[in-house]
Amino acid sequence: MGSNVTGGLVEVTCAFPSGVAAEDLLALSIERVLHRNQAQQELAGARGSGQAEDKSRNNVPGSSASGSVQQRSIKFTMPQTTCNDAGMYICSAQYFVGTIVTTATSSKSLTVTGERS
């Protein structure tokens, strides 16, 4: 995941957790924490054998999602970031450990800077 950006293209990737067998992986998702109320907004996700879907609901103009659970990672692309895109991005993976469904998460903070006029 990215860290410091000046208003350009950003790709956020959520990868398959190491040590988990491919057949045990159920879903991958990418979310961001919204500043105002700390709620999480799902940006991209893939379940089972499906392809990644852009779930940002047009809140991120020009965004796209790619990858799949079978490809072991998904990617959310923002072609032009703004200060509103700054914040914490979370990758979640759901998978089986034996017969129990487990969720693993990792997060990165994205800082967007711009030049003042």
N, C-alpha and C positions, 0 to 999 in steps of 0.2 A: 504494500500500500504506500501511497505517496506521503510526503510530510510537508514541505514548503513549496508553494507554487505561486507564480505571478500570472494569474488570469489565463492560463493556457489549458491544453488538453490534460485530463487526469484519467487514469485507468486504475480502478480499485479491483484487486483480484482476491478471490477467496479460494484457497487450495485445499485439496484433500489432506486430512490429518495424517501424519506419518504414523506407521504402526497399525493402521486400520485396513483390513482387507477390502478390496473394491466391492465385493458382494455384500458387505455389511453397511455400506454407506447408503443412507436414505435420502438426505436432502442437504443442499448448501444454500445459504442466503447471505446477502449483503444489506446492512441497514445503516442508517445514520441517526445519531441522537440529535433531536431538534433543540435548539438553544433555549427557547422560551419556557417550555414545560418539561423538558427532559424526556419526552415521549420518543419512541423509536419509529422511524419511517422506513418501511421495506423498500429497497431500491431494485434489487434483482434476486431471483431465486430459481432453483431447479429442484425437482423432486423425481425420485425413481429414475426412469429412463428418459425423461423429458429434457428438452433443451432449456437453457436459461431464458427467463422472461424479464423484460423491463417492467418493473412494478412501480415505477416512480409516478405514475398517473399524470404525466405531462408536467410535473413539478420541476423537472430538470430538462429544459429545452434541448432537443437534439440528442438526448441520451440514447444509449443502446446497451443491450446485454448479449453476451455470447458465452459459449461453453456448455457443459452439461455435467451431471454426476458421473456419467460414463467416461467423460474426458478428464475427470478428476479435479476440475476447477471451473469456476465461473468468473466472468469479468464484467464490470459495469463501467461504461465509458461516458465521461462528461466532456464534450468537445470544447466548451468555453466556460471556465469556472468564474464565479463571482464571489464576493465576500460572503454571500449567503450560503455558499457551499462549504465554508470552513466548519470544522467541528470534528467530532469523534465518529469514525466509521467502524462497524463491527461485522466480523465474519463469523457465521455460525455453521456448524456441521452437525447433523444428527446421524447417528449410526448405532448399530447393535454391538453390545459387548455381551456375548452369550445370548441370552433372551431378553436383556434389558436395553431399552433405548436410552442412549446417552447423548448429551449435547456438549460440544466443545466450542469455545468462543475465543477469538483474539480481536484486538482492536488497535487502531492507529489514529492519531490526531492529524488532521489536515489543516494547514494554515495557508490562507490565500492572501497575498499582498497585492496592492495596486499602486500605481504612481499617482500622486496628487497633481491636479491641474494648476 
